[in-house]
Amino acid sequence: MCSRSPVMPCAVLVYDRQPHAVAAGRPSYVGSADMTITGSRSGHTPLLLWQVLTTLGAPGLRARADTSRRLARYTFQRLLDLGWEARLNPHAFTVVLRTPPQVVRAKWVLADHGCCSHVSCMPGVGQFQIDEFIADLAASHHTAAGPSASSTLPGWPASRLAGLTAGDP
């Protein structure tokens, strides 16, 4: 599932002490003097990040992360209950699953890498969306050939899949 965002890619560096100032340079990817905040191309992105960091603070960000992890475990368990191959790494927000049939992919925007797709359980994705996605997947699972018992996601042995539950990691 994908969430469209008006925010350009950006990162935040958190220091335990004041960083040393670095002289503005002439980055090769710009071809001109760097006059932006630490080389960012948009001044809005750092401001939006600053606003979120100062508004939510560490407790708010931690709560959002915990909620996303719980939703990922829920999604993972629902997929396993359906008999759909899935994996969930510890502390992850992203559930990797066997790529659903086209009828499901036509409705849901999933990151897709051939045989594997990803559901990102990020803030803004709710359990009701996961339930609807699982219902669509279940409907397609009963009308089309689902994953075979012998197939596994790349790099993830069937024995590992069998032992996982939503409470794991």
C-alpha positions as MATLAB code, in Angstrom:
seq = 'MCSRSPVMPCAVLVYDRQPHAVAAGRPSYVGSADMTITGSRSGHTPLLLWQVLTTLGAPGLRARADTSRRLARYTFQRLLDLGWEARLNPHAFTVVLRTPPQVVRAKWVLADHGCCSHVSCMPGVGQFQIDEFIADLAASHHTAAGPSASSTLPGWPASRLAGLTAGDP';
ca = [
       0.000    0.000    0.000;
       1.302    3.354   -0.841;
       0.688    6.762    0.608;
       1.303    9.734   -1.650;
       3.129   12.548    0.071;
       3.888   16.084   -1.072;
       7.111   15.949    0.942;
      10.338   15.433   -0.970;
      12.813   12.843    0.313;
      14.742   14.216    3.251;
      16.570   13.006    6.323;
      17.257   14.270    9.817;
      20.554   13.984   11.640;
      20.313   13.915   15.413;
      23.450   14.928   17.276;
      24.297   14.450   20.920;
      26.278   17.708   20.781;
      26.475   20.745   18.537;
      27.823   19.808   15.058;
      30.712   21.704   13.541;
      29.758   24.151   10.813;
      30.872   23.156    7.338;
      31.610   25.767    4.709;
      29.100   25.873    1.864;
      30.470   24.215   -1.202;
      29.631   23.726   -4.824;
      27.936   20.302   -5.009;
      28.404   18.579   -8.349;
      24.748   17.569   -8.591;
      23.670   21.230   -8.428;
      26.440   22.982  -10.311;
      26.081   26.154   -8.269;
      26.855   27.436   -4.790;
      24.898   25.567   -2.120;
      22.621   28.119   -0.465;
      20.086   25.680    0.995;
      19.889   24.133    4.458;
      22.573   21.420    4.445;
      22.249   20.835    0.730;
      18.514   20.160    0.638;
      16.785   21.154   -2.555;
      13.573   22.283   -0.905;
      13.462   24.491    2.137;
       9.958   23.235    2.935;
      10.993   19.655    3.667;
      13.347   20.480    6.551;
      10.712   22.825    7.980;
       8.030   20.129    7.829;
      10.359   17.645    9.491;
      11.238   20.185   12.174;
       7.525   20.820   12.789;
       6.783   17.091   13.201;
       9.784   16.527   15.451;
       8.979   19.470   17.711;
       5.212   18.856   17.778;
       5.228   15.107   18.408;
       8.538   14.835   20.212;
      10.159   11.517   21.016;
       7.108   10.117   22.862;
       4.767   10.895   19.963;
       7.129    9.476   17.359;
       7.650    6.357   19.495;
       3.859    5.896   19.768;
       3.469    6.184   15.990;
       6.225    3.613   15.469;
       4.692    1.226   18.021;
       1.267    1.542   16.364;
       2.814    0.825   12.956;
       4.628   -2.248   14.291;
       1.417   -3.584   15.866;
      -0.398   -3.103   12.560;
       2.421   -4.914   10.721;
       2.159   -7.878   13.130;
      -1.635   -7.864   12.679;
      -1.257   -7.836    8.886;
       1.317  -10.617    9.028;
      -0.945  -12.801   11.178;
      -3.976  -12.168    8.946;
      -1.945  -13.230    5.903;
      -0.762  -16.399    7.656;
      -4.346  -17.170    8.748;
      -5.356  -16.891    5.097;
      -2.573  -19.284    4.126;
      -0.736  -16.582    2.192;
       3.056  -16.608    2.395;
       4.397  -13.625    4.293;
       7.339  -12.545    6.372;
       7.928   -9.846    8.927;
      11.338   -8.843   10.198;
      11.771   -7.710   13.801;
      10.762   -4.094   14.402;
       9.585   -3.732   10.776;
       6.647   -1.711    9.491;
       6.730   -3.586    6.187;
       5.233   -7.019    5.572;
       6.614   -8.931    2.585;
       4.157  -11.241    0.893;
       3.803  -13.369   -2.204;
       2.595  -11.068   -4.977;
      -1.206  -11.163   -5.131;
      -3.156  -11.805   -8.349;
      -3.686   -8.937  -10.773;
      -7.273   -8.374   -9.620;
      -5.951   -7.420   -6.162;
      -3.033   -5.378   -7.520;
      -5.451   -3.447   -9.724;
      -7.158   -2.104   -6.592;
      -4.246   -1.820   -4.156;
      -0.949   -0.037   -4.786;
       1.727   -2.436   -3.580;
       5.469   -2.190   -3.919;
       6.199   -5.129   -6.201;
       9.402   -7.015   -6.979;
       8.149   -9.821   -9.184;
       7.215  -12.683   -6.859;
       7.231  -10.473   -3.749;
       5.146   -7.465   -2.791;
       5.228   -5.214    0.269;
       2.541   -3.771    2.519;
       3.882   -0.734    4.375;
       2.080   -0.329    7.689;
       3.132    3.267    8.142;
       1.278    5.978   10.036;
      -1.864    6.821    8.117;
      -2.654    3.201    7.228;
      -5.481    1.852    9.377;
      -6.618   -1.619   10.375;
      -9.800   -1.152    8.330;
      -7.628   -0.823    5.197;
      -5.713   -3.975    6.075;
      -9.003   -5.824    6.690;
     -10.323   -4.711    3.290;
      -7.067   -5.730    1.593;
      -7.174   -9.160    3.281;
     -10.826   -9.598    2.236;
      -9.905   -8.800   -1.378;
      -6.969  -11.186   -1.185;
      -9.173  -13.918    0.318;
     -11.746  -13.463   -2.446;
      -9.035  -13.789   -5.094;
      -7.484  -16.713   -3.213;
     -10.725  -18.692   -3.532;
     -11.199  -17.913   -7.226;
      -7.595  -18.295   -8.389;
      -4.724  -20.589   -7.584;
      -3.125  -19.320   -4.395;
       0.449  -19.864   -3.313;
       1.592  -23.446   -3.464;
       2.547  -25.173   -0.249;
       6.037  -25.781   -1.584;
       6.771  -22.221   -2.671;
       8.641  -19.797   -0.474;
       9.565  -16.183   -0.615;
      13.152  -15.696   -1.786;
      15.615  -16.021    1.053;
      12.955  -17.241    3.463;
      12.747  -21.008    3.997;
       9.334  -22.629    4.453;
      10.426  -23.928    7.860;
      10.879  -20.324    9.077;
       7.446  -19.297    7.782;
       5.743  -22.171    9.601;
       7.135  -21.150   12.980;
       6.194  -17.482   12.942;
       3.161  -15.933   14.586;
       1.982  -12.352   14.909;
       3.541  -12.198   18.358;
       7.011  -13.052   17.051;
       9.697  -10.349   16.777;
];
